[in-house]
């Protein structure tokens, strides 16, 4: 047990499968991992506190060098996390979705996928990484790509990769021995709601991914950013989470009607985030606002007049 954590750092999900909780209640810039203690000793994601990962392995009679495989769910910094450090110790395989490779392998690829370079807050974002996530600024070695049409057999435990784009194009969820238990990754069921603050994010895809997960009828959902799996009322939680898209759109339309008719004006309130915990979060606020405006324009609800966003008048 790690004495700095105010909660147990790991818990059993089912036989062979253990949740490794991220620090800071699994909030960004950390995220939960899964340990699959099977014939192939496997981590799903590597963004939890490395002390949590090491202590969990030790509790089950392993060390970092025993890791055989790391499965990365997408390119984000709080998910690829310590994969390179762990690979250097264990010489393990690291695999990801084919669309994740560019954002995982190099820092420049990651920056391109975020779409943040050139923004006025770029240096603030770089400062955050230098201070709290310096390990993600190195290059990563990807040894293989996930075949989304095949399961990953680890011994008694079998992982079922599920395409779930929207949060990012490469984002996957993972069914564990079928679909009754699903690692939801960043369909994370937090009260904040869906996050789509990168240039590569896509709201319609995100909605469809949530609908697809609901259609699989899972009973247990493991979030990357909740301390405990959701075991009761999972379908209702998924629907509540999906409803946040419409709640945000309604708020945007109301504020456009009130004269906040530019991205800058909407972001300054702010409109997506309840508050901006750091100034650099404005870039993610702006990206998500733009995604909504793109949808409003696509559906004929609004149009662009220079940098102004105008609502279409209904007769």
QUIZI-V612565 format. One record per backbone hydrogen bond with DSSP energy under -0.5 kcal/mol. NH is the residue of the N-H (numbers start at 0). CO is the residue of the C=O. If there is no record, write none. Layout:
# QUIZI-V612565
NH_CO, NH_CO
This chain:
# QUIZI-V612565
2_0, 4_1, 10_18, 12_13, 12_16, 13_16, 16_13, 17_15, 17_34, 18_10, 19_17, 19_32, 20_8, 20_18, 25_21, 25_22, 26_23, 29_26, 30_46, 31_223, 32_19, 33_43, 34_17, 35_33, 35_41, 36_15, 36_34, 37_35, 39_153, 40_38, 41_35, 41_39, 42_68, 43_33, 44_42, 44_70, 45_78, 51_48, 52_48, 53_49, 54_50, 55_51, 56_52, 57_53, 58_54, 59_55, 59_56, 60_57, 61_56, 65_62, 66_63, 67_40, 68_40, 69_92, 70_42, 71_69, 71_94, 78_75, 79_75, 80_76, 81_45, 82_79, 85_81, 86_82, 87_83, 88_84, 89_85, 90_86, 92_67, 94_69, 95_143, 99_96, 100_96, 100_97, 103_99, 104_100, 105_101, 109_105, 110_106, 111_107, 112_108, 113_109, 114_110, 115_110, 118_115, 121_118, 124_120, 125_121, 126_122, 127_123, 128_124, 129_125, 130_126, 131_127, 132_127, 132_128, 135_132, 136_133, 137_134, 139_104, 141_139, 142_93, 142_140, 143_93, 145_95, 147_145, 149_146, 151_158, 152_150, 153_151, 153_156, 158_151, 159_174, 160_158, 161_172, 163_170, 165_167, 170_167, 171_72, 172_161, 173_182, 174_159, 175_180, 176_157, 176_174, 181_219, 182_173, 183_181, 183_221, 184_221, 186_183, 187_185, 192_189, 193_240, 198_113, 199_112, 200_197, 201_165, 205_201, 206_202, 207_203, 208_204, 209_205, 210_206, 211_207, 212_208, 213_209, 214_210, 215_211, 215_212, 216_213, 217_212, 218_179, 219_179, 220_229, 221_181, 222_220, 223_184, 229_220, 230_228, 236_232, 237_233, 238_234, 239_235, 240_236, 241_237, 242_238, 243_239, 243_240, 244_241, 245_241, 246_242, 247_243, 248_244, 249_245, 250_246, 251_247, 252_248, 253_249, 254_250, 255_251, 256_252, 257_253, 258_255, 259_254, 260_258, 265_261, 266_262, 267_263, 268_264, 268_265, 276_274, 280_277, 281_278, 282_279, 284_280, 285_281, 286_282, 287_283, 288_284, 289_285, 290_286, 291_287, 292_288, 293_289, 294_290, 295_291, 296_292, 297_293, 298_294, 299_296, 300_295, 301_295, 302_309, 304_307, 307_304, 308_260, 309_302, 309_307, 311_300, 314_312
